[in-house]
Amino acid sequence: MPDIKILAAVLTTSLVANTAVAQDEELLSRMSVKQRLERIERIIGSDVLIEQSRQLEALKEEVAMLREALEEKEYELDLISQRQRSLYTDMDRRINNLEGGATRTVIAAPVPPPNTTAAQPPTGTTMTTETGIQDQDGAQLYSAAFELLKEGQYKKSITAFEGFLKKYPDSKYADNAQYWLGEANYVSREYKTALDAFQTLIAKYPDSTKIPGARLKIGYTYYELKNWSASKDALQQVSKLYPDTSVAAKATDRLNRIKREGH
């Protein structure tokens, strides 16, 4: 009789276990992917997954930053190509006019008197060695800093952008340089410096096309600084100011993440 009771107990325990497993399988089959991930997160431990998720997000943001940098460079190259085509067209027109009998007056450049030096370019400009054209906007210095950023040499690019902004504060590239200065500091985890750079962009260059991205990154930066309230305020402002845009979608994603994490 004891053997029968033991067997019955074992069978009952097995039946209960099988029923529990079946219930778990049924429950899992009804769950969405998001619910399954949340369940796994509770089982394994939220801290580990949150840190891994944060690292993955940081990598995604770095890739997005490099993609944005590449797109900007392609845009600049396209503008250069357009200028070159315009120059070639104008040159071809002038040549055709000359071949057609058009005349032109040639004015000789004045020869400086002895013991004098040629005029120097104004302070704050550089002279290219190949064309002799004055570079008042510091395009070469900006491009050099930009290349360092694309190559992932963030510390060097920070120094280069800071030097550019100091030398060419009124350059047409100044707002872009200010934005990339913030990006370089952000991916270097210098969050307080990045925050200052993005806020400076908004205050100093209110018409810059980089402002939507800067506002988004301010929200991201406050998140990294664990200032959840400021992060949510900044991200909600992005969604309100730039609806139906990529920055608004990214802001919404981050807001949902903050909510999932319980901040």
Buried (B, 14 or more C-beta within 10 A) or exposed (E): EEEEEEEEEEEEEEEEEEEEEEEEEEEEEEEEEEEEBBEEBEEEEBEEBBEEBBEEBBEEBBEBBBEBBEEBBEEBEEEEEEEEEEEEEEEEEEEEEEEEEEEEEEEEEEEEEEEEEEEEEEEEBBEEEEEEEEBBBBBEBBBBBBBBBBEEBBEBBBBBBBBBBEEBEEBEBBBBBBBBBBBBBBBBEBBEBBBBBBBBBBEEBEEBEBBBBBBBBBBBBBBBBEBBEBBBEBBBBBBEBBEEBEBBBBBBEBBEBBEBEEE
